Amino acid sequence: MLNRLSLLASSGPNVHIAPGSVVSIDGFNITNSMLYGWIVIIFSIIFFIWVARNMTIKPKGGVIQYVEAIAEFIMSTIENAFDDPSIGKRFVPYFMTLFFFILFNNLSEIIPPISGDGFHVGSLPLFKPFTADLDATLAMGIVTMAIVYFYSIKLSGGFRKYFRHFFVGNPLNPLYFFIGLLEMFSDAIRVISLSLRLFLNMTIGEMIIVVFAWLGHFLAPITALPFTLLELMVCFIQAYIFTLLGTMYLAVAVNAAHHHDEDNLTEEVFPETINVTTAVKGEA
């Protein structure tokens, strides 16, 4: 880390926002962010195989206990987002994988060879954090929201019940209809908001570290240290936020459809109770 900051201080700020092609195979360009994304996937597979083989019933110290703690926290977050925790368990594998994949890519910002001042292909960095590439975050956002929409419609009982959760009242009411359209519009742009939030936080964080290292010159380790520690926290927060929002988008649609079914069942089974309650409210 000290060598990295000293190099930045002497050479000046060097941040490549856009990814670049490092290899071209039959016209297919492999960018530095794609290359590093594959490396993170391989590392993740090896790392979690090692964790799984070393886990015991009795808690262990070291890295494994932190992985277990984080995994339990993410698992409980996903399950508790749904009215029926058994539904949440079905999505734990995907969202758990998503969280750690984003986290490992985010943490690469503070690894010397990854942030633009290590290995190069010409003037282009060989490695670039996957989450600092807008195309990459957009792809993750599209895949996540595609899963959310597919299972929202499936678990809600079809298109009709899924779209019904956007409207708080009778859609024939112009006000409720307009509110429902706004909700549908905000739902449609979630892919963009998910992608931009992660991309901007990671890119800006890297830029701030590089700039303050350059401003500090020979004091670069001191001037950049507070922002490096802050970025370390941001890496965890952004991975959690991306995972949490994807989970909540799915849970809101499923829970709304579940509540709507319960309301219909109540009206069918206890019509007298509904009528009496309405009459009492009218008299009051």
C-alpha positions as CSV (number, residue, x, y, z in Angstrom):
1,M,0.0,0.0,0.0
2,L,2.8,2.4,0.9
3,N,4.6,1.7,-2.4
4,R,1.4,2.2,-4.3
5,L,0.7,5.6,-2.8
6,S,4.3,6.7,-3.2
7,L,4.1,5.8,-6.9
8,L,0.9,7.8,-7.3
9,A,2.4,10.7,-5.6
10,S,5.4,10.8,-8.0
11,S,3.6,10.0,-11.3
12,G,0.4,12.1,-10.8
13,P,-3.2,11.0,-10.9
14,N,-3.9,8.2,-13.2
15,V,-7.5,7.0,-13.2
16,H,-9.0,5.1,-16.2
17,I,-12.8,5.5,-15.8
18,A,-13.7,3.5,-19.0
19,P,-12.5,-0.1,-19.4
20,G,-10.1,-1.0,-22.1
21,S,-9.6,-4.0,-24.3
22,V,-6.5,-6.0,-23.3
23,V,-7.1,-9.1,-25.6
24,S,-9.0,-9.5,-28.8
25,I,-10.1,-13.0,-29.9
26,D,-11.7,-13.3,-33.3
27,G,-13.1,-9.8,-32.9
28,F,-14.3,-10.4,-29.4
29,N,-12.7,-7.8,-27.1
30,I,-11.9,-8.9,-23.5
31,T,-11.6,-5.8,-21.3
32,N,-9.5,-5.4,-18.2
33,S,-12.7,-5.3,-16.1
34,M,-13.9,-8.6,-17.6
35,L,-10.6,-10.2,-17.1
36,Y,-10.5,-9.2,-13.4
37,G,-14.2,-10.3,-13.0
38,W,-13.2,-13.8,-14.1
39,I,-10.2,-13.8,-11.8
40,V,-12.6,-12.9,-8.9
41,I,-14.9,-15.7,-9.9
42,I,-12.1,-18.3,-9.8
43,F,-10.8,-16.9,-6.5
44,S,-14.3,-17.0,-5.0
45,I,-14.8,-20.6,-5.9
46,I,-11.5,-21.6,-4.5
47,F,-12.0,-19.5,-1.4
48,F,-15.4,-20.8,-0.5
49,I,-14.4,-24.4,-1.2
50,W,-11.6,-23.9,1.4
51,V,-14.1,-22.3,3.8
52,A,-16.6,-25.1,3.4
53,R,-13.9,-27.7,4.1
54,N,-12.6,-26.0,7.2
55,M,-16.0,-25.1,8.8
56,T,-16.8,-27.0,12.0
57,I,-19.7,-27.1,14.4
58,K,-17.5,-25.4,17.0
59,P,-16.8,-21.8,15.9
60,K,-13.3,-21.2,14.6
61,G,-11.2,-18.1,14.8
62,G,-9.6,-16.2,11.9
63,V,-11.2,-15.5,8.5
64,I,-13.7,-18.3,8.7
65,Q,-15.6,-16.8,11.7
66,Y,-16.0,-13.5,9.8
67,V,-17.3,-15.2,6.7
68,E,-19.8,-17.2,8.8
69,A,-20.9,-14.0,10.6
70,I,-21.4,-12.1,7.3
71,A,-23.2,-15.1,5.7
72,E,-25.6,-15.5,8.6
73,F,-26.3,-11.8,8.6
74,I,-27.1,-11.7,4.9
75,M,-29.1,-14.9,5.1
76,S,-31.3,-13.5,7.9
77,T,-31.8,-10.3,6.0
78,I,-33.0,-12.1,2.9
79,E,-35.3,-14.5,4.9
80,N,-36.8,-11.7,7.1
81,A,-37.7,-9.6,4.1
82,F,-40.5,-12.0,3.2
83,D,-43.7,-12.6,5.2
84,D,-43.0,-16.3,4.6
85,P,-39.3,-17.0,5.4
86,S,-39.4,-20.2,3.5
87,I,-39.8,-18.2,0.3
88,G,-36.7,-16.1,1.2
89,K,-34.6,-19.3,1.7
90,R,-35.1,-20.1,-2.0
91,F,-33.2,-16.9,-3.0
92,V,-30.4,-17.1,-0.5
93,P,-27.9,-18.8,-2.8
94,Y,-28.3,-16.2,-5.5
95,F,-28.2,-13.1,-3.3
96,M,-25.5,-14.5,-1.1
97,T,-23.3,-15.2,-4.2
98,L,-24.1,-11.7,-5.5
99,F,-23.1,-10.0,-2.3
100,F,-19.7,-11.7,-2.0
101,F,-18.9,-11.3,-5.7
102,I,-19.6,-7.5,-5.5
103,L,-17.7,-7.3,-2.2
104,F,-14.5,-9.0,-3.5
105,N,-14.6,-6.8,-6.6
106,N,-15.1,-3.7,-4.5
107,L,-12.2,-4.6,-2.2
108,S,-9.9,-4.9,-5.3
109,E,-9.8,-1.1,-5.4
110,I,-7.3,-1.0,-2.6
111,I,-5.1,-3.8,-4.0
112,P,-2.0,-2.2,-5.7
113,P,-1.9,-4.1,-9.0
114,I,-5.6,-3.5,-9.7
115,S,-6.2,0.2,-9.5
116,G,-4.3,1.4,-12.5
117,D,-0.8,1.7,-11.1
118,G,0.3,-2.0,-11.3
119,F,0.6,-4.2,-14.5
120,H,-0.1,-2.4,-17.8
121,V,-0.7,-3.4,-21.4
122,G,0.9,-0.3,-23.1
123,S,-0.7,2.6,-21.3
124,L,-3.8,0.6,-20.3
125,P,-4.0,-1.1,-16.8
126,L,-4.2,-4.9,-17.1
127,F,-6.7,-5.1,-14.3
128,K,-9.7,-2.9,-13.5
129,P,-12.3,-3.5,-10.7
130,F,-15.4,-5.2,-12.2
131,T,-17.7,-3.0,-10.2
132,A,-16.0,0.2,-11.5
133,D,-17.2,-0.6,-15.0
134,L,-20.6,0.7,-15.9
135,D,-21.2,-2.0,-18.4
136,A,-20.5,-4.6,-15.7
137,T,-22.8,-3.0,-13.1
138,L,-25.5,-2.6,-15.7
139,A,-25.3,-6.3,-16.5
140,M,-25.6,-7.2,-12.8
141,G,-28.5,-4.9,-12.5
142,I,-30.3,-6.4,-15.5
143,V,-29.8,-10.0,-14.4
144,T,-30.9,-9.2,-10.8
145,M,-34.0,-7.3,-11.9
146,A,-34.8,-10.1,-14.5
147,I,-34.8,-12.6,-11.6
148,V,-36.9,-10.2,-9.5
149,Y,-39.5,-9.7,-12.2
150,F,-39.7,-13.4,-13.1
151,Y,-40.2,-14.6,-9.6
152,S,-42.4,-11.7,-8.6
153,I,-44.8,-12.6,-11.3
154,K,-44.6,-16.3,-10.7
155,L,-45.0,-16.1,-6.9
156,S,-47.6,-13.4,-7.1
157,G,-49.9,-15.7,-9.2
158,G,-49.5,-14.1,-12.6
159,F,-49.3,-10.8,-14.4
160,R,-52.6,-9.5,-13.2
161,K,-51.8,-9.9,-9.5
162,Y,-48.3,-8.6,-9.9
163,F,-49.4,-5.4,-11.6
164,R,-52.2,-5.0,-9.1
165,H,-49.6,-4.3,-6.3
166,F,-48.7,-1.1,-8.0
167,F,-52.1,0.4,-7.3
168,V,-53.0,1.3,-3.7
169,G,-56.7,1.6,-4.4
170,N,-59.2,1.1,-7.2
171,P,-57.3,1.6,-10.5
172,L,-60.5,3.2,-11.9
173,N,-59.9,6.1,-9.6
174,P,-57.9,8.7,-11.6
175,L,-55.7,9.5,-8.7
176,Y,-54.9,5.9,-7.8
177,F,-54.3,5.2,-11.5
178,F,-51.8,8.0,-11.8
179,I,-50.0,6.9,-8.6
180,G,-49.9,3.4,-10.0
181,L,-48.3,4.6,-13.2
182,L,-45.7,6.5,-11.2
183,E,-44.9,3.4,-9.2
184,M,-44.6,1.4,-12.4
185,F,-42.2,4.0,-13.9
186,S,-40.1,4.0,-10.7
187,D,-40.0,0.2,-10.8
188,A,-38.8,0.3,-14.4
189,I,-35.8,2.5,-13.7
190,R,-34.5,0.4,-10.9
191,V,-32.0,-1.3,-13.2
192,I,-30.4,2.1,-13.9
193,S,-30.4,3.2,-10.2
194,L,-28.9,-0.1,-9.1
195,S,-26.1,0.1,-11.7
196,L,-25.3,3.8,-11.3
197,R,-25.2,3.7,-7.5
198,L,-22.6,0.9,-7.4
199,F,-20.6,2.2,-10.4
200,L,-20.3,5.8,-9.2
201,N,-19.5,4.9,-5.6
202,M,-16.6,2.6,-6.6
203,T,-15.3,4.9,-9.3
204,I,-15.4,8.1,-7.3
205,G,-13.8,6.3,-4.3
206,E,-10.9,5.2,-6.4
207,M,-10.5,8.7,-7.8
208,I,-10.5,10.3,-4.4
209,I,-7.8,8.0,-3.1
210,V,-5.6,8.6,-6.2
211,V,-6.0,12.4,-6.1
212,F,-5.2,12.7,-2.3
213,A,-2.2,10.4,-2.7
214,W,-0.9,12.7,-5.5
215,L,-1.6,15.9,-3.4
216,G,0.4,14.4,-0.5
217,H,3.5,13.6,-2.6
218,F,5.9,12.0,-0.2
219,L,3.2,12.2,2.5
220,A,0.9,10.2,0.3
221,P,0.4,7.3,2.8
222,I,-0.8,9.8,5.4
223,T,-3.0,12.0,3.2
224,A,-4.7,9.1,1.5
225,L,-5.1,6.8,4.5
226,P,-8.4,8.3,5.9
227,F,-10.0,8.0,2.4
228,T,-8.7,4.4,2.0
229,L,-10.2,3.4,5.3
230,L,-13.5,5.1,4.3
231,E,-13.5,3.3,1.0
232,L,-13.0,0.0,2.8
233,M,-16.2,0.7,4.6
234,V,-18.0,1.8,1.4
235,C,-17.0,-1.5,-0.2
236,F,-19.0,-3.5,2.3
237,I,-21.9,-1.0,2.4
238,Q,-22.4,-0.9,-1.4
239,A,-22.3,-4.7,-1.7
240,Y,-24.9,-4.9,1.1
241,I,-27.1,-2.1,-0.5
242,F,-27.1,-3.8,-3.9
243,T,-28.1,-7.1,-2.4
244,L,-30.6,-5.6,0.0
245,L,-32.4,-3.6,-2.7
246,G,-32.7,-6.6,-5.0
247,T,-34.1,-8.6,-2.2
248,M,-36.6,-5.9,-1.1
249,Y,-37.8,-5.4,-4.7
250,L,-38.7,-9.0,-4.9
251,A,-40.1,-9.2,-1.4
252,V,-42.4,-6.2,-1.8
253,A,-44.1,-7.6,-4.9
254,V,-44.5,-11.1,-3.3
255,N,-45.7,-9.8,0.0
256,A,-48.2,-7.4,-1.6
257,A,-49.7,-10.2,-3.6
258,H,-49.9,-12.3,-0.5
259,H,-51.7,-9.5,1.5
260,H,-54.1,-9.0,-1.5
261,D,-55.0,-12.7,-1.4
262,E,-55.6,-12.6,2.3
263,D,-57.9,-9.5,2.0
264,N,-59.9,-11.3,-0.7
265,L,-60.2,-14.4,1.4
266,T,-61.4,-12.4,4.4
267,E,-64.1,-10.8,2.3
268,E,-65.3,-14.1,1.0
269,V,-65.2,-16.0,4.4
270,F,-66.4,-13.2,6.7
271,P,-68.7,-10.9,4.5
272,E,-70.9,-10.1,7.5
273,T,-67.9,-8.9,9.5
274,I,-66.9,-6.6,6.7
275,N,-70.4,-5.2,6.4
276,V,-70.7,-4.6,10.1
277,T,-67.3,-2.9,10.3
278,T,-68.2,-0.7,7.4
279,A,-71.5,0.3,8.9
280,V,-69.9,1.1,12.3
281,K,-67.4,3.3,10.6
282,G,-70.2,5.0,8.7
283,E,-72.1,5.8,11.8
284,A,-69.0,7.1,13.6
